[in-house]
């Protein structure tokens, strides 16, 4: 299983994204290995918002429709952030942001990945490397 961050979802959909080529190549690699994708509702919230502002309503809706198919076909697993995850994420936020700038969503991702034993993230966000995860591609 590999965690998919906002930066990866957006790079795959935004034809102007600086990481588009790398994202498309890595997506193909993932498709060839049939590895399951993991994300959270907080990541999707960020993704939908960024896409709406940067790509517009129709592309955001089209992305959501593609995502629904991936979820239905068990390619993507979406974890919903619980109050317990939020609480642990807040502790992470307080502990590490003295010298970091991890968003609260980044902190929820860290907690989910640790709870599920996921070590790799499909992301272009350097914060995952700071969290000691393997950043792909």
C-alpha positions in Angstrom: 0.0 0.0 0.0 1.2 3.5 -0.7 -0.2 6.8 0.6 -1.3 9.4 -2.0 -0.9 13.0 -1.0 -2.7 16.1 -2.3 0.4 17.1 -4.3 0.3 13.8 -6.3 -3.5 14.0 -7.0 -3.1 17.5 -8.2 0.0 16.8 -10.3 -1.9 14.0 -12.1 -4.8 16.3 -13.0 -3.2 19.7 -13.6 -1.5 19.8 -17.1 0.5 22.8 -16.0 1.9 21.2 -12.8 5.7 21.1 -12.6 5.5 17.5 -11.4 3.1 16.3 -14.1 5.6 14.1 -16.0 7.0 12.5 -12.9 3.5 11.9 -11.5 2.3 10.2 -14.8 5.3 8.0 -15.0 4.9 6.9 -11.3 1.2 6.3 -11.8 2.0 3.9 -14.6 4.5 2.1 -12.4 1.8 1.8 -9.7 -0.7 0.5 -12.2 1.8 -2.1 -13.4 2.4 -3.4 -9.8 -1.3 -3.1 -8.8 -0.4 -1.7 -5.5 -3.4 -0.4 -3.5 -3.6 3.4 -2.9 -4.4 4.9 0.4 -5.6 8.5 1.1 -7.7 10.3 3.6 -10.8 12.5 3.5 -8.6 15.4 4.7 -6.3 14.9 1.7 -9.3 14.8 -0.6 -10.7 17.9 1.0 -7.4 19.7 0.1 -7.4 18.2 -3.3 -11.0 19.2 -4.2 -10.4 22.7 -3.0 -7.2 23.2 -4.9 -8.6 21.7 -8.0 -11.7 23.9 -7.8 -9.6 27.1 -7.5 -6.9 26.1 -10.0 -8.7 23.9 -12.5 -12.3 24.8 -12.2 -15.6 23.1 -11.3 -15.9 20.7 -14.3 -12.4 19.2 -13.9 -12.9 18.8 -10.2 -16.1 17.0 -10.7 -14.5 14.8 -13.4 -11.7 13.9 -11.0 -14.2 13.0 -8.2 -16.0 10.7 -10.7 -12.8 9.0 -11.6 -11.9 8.7 -7.9 -15.3 7.1 -7.1 -14.6 4.4 -9.7 -11.2 3.7 -8.2 -12.7 3.5 -4.7 -15.5 1.2 -6.0 -12.9 -1.1 -7.6 -10.8 -1.2 -4.4 -7.9 0.5 -6.0 -8.1 3.4 -3.6 -8.9 3.2 0.1 -10.0 6.4 1.8 -9.5 6.6 5.6 -11.8 9.0 7.4 -10.1 11.0 10.1 -11.6 10.1 13.4 -11.6 12.2 16.6 -8.8 9.9 17.9 -6.7 10.5 14.8 -7.3 14.2 15.1 -6.2 14.2 18.7 -3.0 12.3 17.9 -2.4 14.5 14.9 -2.7 17.6 17.1 0.0 16.1 19.5 2.2 15.6 16.4 1.5 19.2 15.3 2.5 20.6 18.7 5.6 18.4 19.0 7.1 18.9 15.6 6.2 22.4 14.5 8.6 24.1 16.8 11.1 23.8 13.9 8.9 22.4 11.0 5.9 23.7 9.1 3.8 20.7 8.8 0.1 21.4 8.1 -2.5 19.8 10.3 -3.5 17.6 7.3 0.2 16.5 7.0 0.0 15.5 10.7 -3.2 13.5 10.2 -1.5 11.7 7.2 1.5 10.9 9.4 -0.7 9.4 12.1 -2.7 7.3 9.5 0.4 6.0 7.8 2.0 5.0 11.1 -1.2 3.3 12.3 -1.4 1.3 9.1 2.3 0.6 8.8 2.6 2.4 5.5 6.1 3.7 4.8 5.8 5.1 1.3 4.0 8.2 0.0 3.3 9.3 -3.5 4.0 13.0 -2.9 5.9 16.0 -4.0 5.7 17.4 -0.5 9.1 17.4 1.3 7.4 17.1 4.7 6.9 13.4 4.2 10.7 13.0 4.0 11.0 15.0 7.1 8.6 12.6 8.7 10.9 9.8 7.8 8.7 8.3 5.1 9.9 7.2 1.7 8.9 9.8 -0.8 8.0 8.6 -4.3 8.7 9.1 -7.1 
